[in-house]
Amino acid sequence: MEYSRNKSAEYDCAGVQVVVATVAFGMGIDKPDVRFVIHHTISKSIENYYQESGRAGRDDLPADCIVYFGFPDVFRISTMVVMENVGHQKLLQMVAYCQNVDRCRRSLMAVHFDEVWDDEGCNQMCDTCCNAKGYASVDITQHARQVVLIVEQAGSMDEKVTPLKLVETWMGRGPAKLRKMIQTTTLSRLQAEAVIISLLLQGYLREDYSFTPYATYFYVKLGRKAPLLKKETHTINMNMWKAGDGPSAKNRKKSSKIRQTEENTRPSQVKAGSGKGKSKEGKRSVQSSGDSHVSKKVKTELS
């Protein structure tokens, strides 16, 4: 405790430029000129993220908020909030916020807090507004059917499928018995992961938990909307960054080297900046300013 208090005092007096700390420690910082807040993983909810990123840029000068976001983070954190009343619902809202590539992030934040925001007021301070033409609407119907087929086959074999096993199987690296009748995807790993997350958010897949005295495990099962894919007329579209476009597209490979998740998947970065300045490039990141919901600058790089 004494060490923590000393470090906090040094930081407040500008003797320390960077502090690596828990969320609890960070929330105790009351310093107007914090220039960046970096999350090592996504927050459990948009409300939490808003409060945590709000430590930066309280002096109305440029500041950045960066959230490192990887495929396994969703499921790891989900096992932490599953017992909370609306914990899983709030987590999915945060994931959807990070996955967004087409709507102004400041607008999304405003809507979440029941406020009104005009996208033109963003002044290209968020990544989606800066890259308004950098995404394309992609028909992922056939991809979704392949993913659902893998989960169906696993269920018929009374075998549980983890998110990692699902991705590996779809990419032709999983167990041979699950790859029967499956066409190996042509998508990159990041795109494949994004599709699976999208299917989870839309209800084509759902979570299933297994509890032990020592850990909680996350498995994937068919969601309530999965039967719709049996209809030939049913289609699913998803907005994706175009190849080479989107925030920090050139830095994606570098980003993956900075943080490797425990399941060896490449993380994306969500980057948010606060104040009046522009946010820097990087992995998926989200930028925010001050304490006002609509004054947040958000910059997110997605696969």
C-alpha positions in Angstrom: 0.0 0.0 0.0 2.8 2.4 0.9 4.5 1.6 -2.5 1.2 2.3 -4.3 0.7 5.6 -2.5 4.3 6.7 -3.3 3.9 5.9 -7.0 0.6 7.7 -7.1 2.2 10.8 -5.5 5.1 10.7 -8.0 2.6 10.4 -10.9 0.5 13.3 -9.6 3.7 15.4 -9.4 4.8 14.5 -12.9 7.8 12.6 -11.5 6.5 9.5 -13.3 5.3 9.7 -16.9 3.8 6.2 -17.2 2.0 4.1 -14.7 1.1 0.4 -15.2 -1.8 -0.3 -12.8 -5.1 -2.0 -12.2 -8.4 -0.4 -13.1 -9.0 0.3 -9.4 -5.8 2.2 -9.2 -6.4 4.1 -12.4 -9.9 5.2 -11.4 -8.3 6.8 -8.4 -6.2 9.2 -10.6 -7.5 12.7 -10.5 -5.0 14.5 -12.8 -6.1 16.9 -15.6 -3.2 16.4 -18.0 -3.3 12.6 -18.6 -2.3 12.2 -22.2 -3.2 8.6 -22.8 -5.0 5.7 -21.2 -4.2 2.2 -22.5 -6.4 -0.8 -21.8 -4.7 -4.1 -22.0 -8.1 -5.7 -22.8 -11.7 -4.5 -23.4 -13.7 -3.2 -20.5 -16.6 -5.2 -19.1 -19.2 -2.6 -20.3 -19.4 0.7 -22.1 -20.2 2.4 -18.8 -16.9 1.1 -17.4 -15.0 2.1 -20.5 -16.4 5.5 -20.4 -15.4 6.1 -16.8 -11.9 4.5 -17.3 -11.1 6.3 -20.5 -12.4 9.6 -19.0 -9.2 9.8 -17.0 -7.5 11.2 -20.1 -7.7 14.7 -21.6 -9.5 16.5 -18.8 -7.6 19.7 -19.6 -9.2 19.8 -23.1 -5.9 19.0 -24.8 -5.2 16.1 -27.1 -5.2 12.7 -25.5 -5.5 9.1 -26.6 -7.2 6.1 -25.2 -6.2 2.7 -26.5 -8.0 -0.6 -26.0 -6.2 -3.8 -27.0 -8.9 -6.1 -28.3 -8.3 -9.8 -29.2 -10.7 -12.6 -30.1 -10.2 -14.6 -26.9 -10.8 -11.5 -24.7 -14.5 -11.7 -25.4 -14.8 -15.3 -24.0 -12.3 -14.8 -21.2 -14.2 -11.8 -19.8 -17.5 -13.4 -20.5 -16.6 -16.2 -18.0 -15.9 -13.4 -15.5 -19.3 -11.7 -15.8 -21.6 -14.7 -16.5 -22.9 -14.7 -12.9 -23.7 -11.0 -12.9 -27.3 -9.9 -13.6 -26.8 -8.2 -16.9 -23.0 -8.6 -17.1 -23.0 -10.7 -20.3 -25.4 -8.3 -22.0 -23.3 -5.3 -21.2 -20.1 -7.1 -22.4 -21.7 -7.8 -25.8 -22.6 -4.1 -26.0 -19.0 -3.3 -25.5 -17.9 -5.8 -28.1 -20.4 -4.5 -30.6 -19.0 -1.0 -30.0 -15.5 -2.2 -30.8 -16.6 -4.2 -33.8 -18.4 -1.2 -35.4 -16.8 0.1 -38.6 -19.5 2.3 -40.1 -21.1 4.5 -37.4 -19.5 7.6 -35.7 -18.2 6.4 -32.4 -19.2 9.5 -30.6 -22.7 9.0 -31.9 -22.7 5.4 -30.6 -21.6 6.6 -27.2 -24.3 9.3 -27.2 -27.0 6.9 -28.1 -25.9 4.5 -25.4 -26.4 7.2 -22.8 -29.7 8.4 -24.4 -28.2 11.6 -25.7 -28.6 13.2 -29.2 -25.5 13.6 -31.4 -25.1 14.9 -34.9 -22.4 13.0 -36.8 -21.3 16.2 -38.4 -20.2 17.5 -35.0 -17.6 14.8 -34.8 -15.4 16.8 -37.2 -13.6 13.5 -38.2 -12.3 13.0 -34.7 -13.1 9.2 -34.7 -11.8 6.5 -36.9 -15.1 5.6 -38.6 -15.6 9.2 -39.6 -12.0 9.5 -40.9 -12.5 6.3 -42.9 -16.1 6.8 -44.0 -15.4 5.0 -47.3 -12.9 2.5 -46.0 -15.4 -0.3 -45.3 -17.7 -2.5 -47.5 -20.9 -4.5 -46.9 -20.0 -8.1 -47.3 -22.5 -11.0 -47.7 -21.4 -13.6 -45.1 -24.3 -15.9 -45.5 -22.2 -18.8 -46.8 -19.5 -18.2 -44.2 -22.2 -18.3 -41.5 -23.6 -21.6 -42.9 -20.2 -23.2 -42.7 -19.7 -22.1 -39.1 -23.1 -23.3 -38.1 -22.4 -26.7 -39.9 -19.3 -27.2 -37.8 -21.2 -26.5 -34.6 -24.0 -28.9 -35.7 -21.5 -31.7 -36.5 -19.9 -31.2 -33.1 -23.3 -31.4 -31.4 -24.1 -34.6 -33.3 -20.9 -36.1 -31.9 -21.7 -34.9 -28.4 -18.5 -32.8 -28.5 -18.2 -29.4 -27.1 -16.6 -26.7 -29.3 -14.5 -23.8 -27.9 -14.2 -20.6 -29.9 -10.6 -21.4 -30.6 -11.4 -24.9 -31.9 -14.2 -23.4 -34.0 -11.8 -21.0 -35.7 -9.2 -23.7 -36.2 -11.6 -26.1 -37.7 -13.0 -23.5 -40.1 -9.5 -22.7 -41.3 -8.8 -26.4 -41.9 -6.6 -27.0 -38.9 -9.0 -28.5 -36.5 -9.9 -32.2 -35.8 -10.5 -34.1 -39.1 -13.8 -35.5 -37.9 -15.2 -31.9 -37.6 -14.0 -30.9 -41.0 -16.1 -33.4 -42.9 -18.3 -31.6 -45.5 -16.7 -28.3 -44.5 -15.1 -26.0 -47.0 -12.0 -24.3 -45.6 -12.6 -20.6 -45.4 -10.7 -18.2 -47.6 -10.9 -15.4 -45.1 -7.9 -14.3 -43.1 -7.9 -15.3 -39.4 -8.8 -11.9 -38.2 -11.8 -11.8 -40.7 -12.9 -15.3 -39.6 -12.8 -14.3 -36.0 -14.8 -11.1 -36.8 -17.4 -13.2 -38.6 -17.8 -15.5 -35.6 -18.1 -12.6 -33.2 -20.7 -11.0 -35.5 -22.7 -14.3 -35.5 -22.6 -14.4 -31.7 -23.8 -10.8 -31.5 -26.6 -11.4 -33.9 -27.9 -14.6 -32.2 -26.8 -17.2 -34.8 -24.4 -18.6 -32.2 -24.7 -18.5 -28.4 -22.6 -19.1 -25.4 -22.5 -22.2 -23.2 -20.7 -22.4 -20.0 -19.1 -25.3 -18.0 -18.4 -24.7 -14.4 -15.8 -26.4 -12.3 -14.5 -25.7 -8.8 -11.5 -24.1 -10.4 -12.6 -22.4 -13.6 -15.4 -21.5 -15.9 -15.2 -22.6 -19.6 -16.8 -21.0 -22.6 -18.2 -23.2 -25.4 -20.1 -22.3 -28.6 -23.6 -23.6 -29.5 -26.2 -22.8 -32.1 -28.2 -19.7 -31.4 -31.9 -19.0 -31.7 -31.5 -17.6 -35.3 -29.4 -20.5 -36.6 -32.4 -22.3 -38.2 -32.9 -19.3 -40.4 -29.8 -20.2 -42.4 -31.6 -23.3 -43.6 -33.7 -21.0 -45.8 -32.1 -20.2 -49.2 -33.6 -16.7 -49.1 -32.1 -15.7 -45.8 -29.0 -13.6 -46.0 -26.6 -12.0 -43.6 -24.5 -8.9 -44.3 -21.6 -7.6 -42.3 -19.6 -4.4 -42.7 -15.8 -5.0 -42.9 -12.8 -2.8 -43.5 -11.6 -3.0 -47.1 -8.1 -4.5 -47.6 -5.5 -1.9 -46.8 -8.1 0.5 -45.4 -9.3 1.4 -41.9 -7.4 2.9 -39.1 -3.8 1.8 -38.7 -4.1 -0.8 -41.4 -0.3 -0.6 -42.0 0.3 -1.3 -38.3 -1.8 -4.4 -37.9 1.1 -6.8 -38.2 3.2 -4.8 -35.8 0.2 -4.7 -33.4 0.0 -8.4 -33.3 3.6 -8.6 -32.1 3.0 -6.3 -29.1 0.4 -8.4 -27.5 -0.1 -12.1 -28.0 -3.1 -13.7 -26.3 -3.0 -16.9 -24.4 -4.7 -18.6 -27.4 -2.1 -17.3 -29.9 -4.6 -15.1 -31.8 -3.7 -11.7 -33.1 -5.3 -8.8 -31.2 -6.8 -5.8 -32.8 -6.7 -2.4 -31.2 -9.4 0.0 -30.3 -8.1 3.6 -29.9 -9.9 6.5 -28.5 -8.6 10.1 -28.1 -9.8 12.8 -25.9 -9.5 16.6 -26.1 -9.3 18.4 -29.4 -6.4 16.7 -31.0 -6.4 13.8 -33.4 -5.8 10.3 -32.2 -2.7 8.4 -33.2 -2.7 5.3 -35.3 -2.4 1.8 -33.8 -4.4 -1.3 -33.1 -8.1 -1.1 -32.4 -8.4 1.9 -30.1 -11.0 4.3 -28.7 -10.4 7.9 -27.7 -12.5 10.0 -25.3 -12.4 13.4 -23.9 -13.3 14.9 -20.5 -16.4 13.7 -18.7 -19.0 14.5 -21.5 -20.4 11.5 -23.3 -20.6 13.2 -26.6 -17.2 14.8 -26.4 -15.5 11.4 -26.7 -13.2 10.8 -29.6 -13.1 7.2 -30.6 -10.7 5.6 -33.0 -11.0 1.9 -33.6 -9.1 -0.5 -35.9 -11.0 -3.7 -36.7 -10.1 -6.7 -38.7 
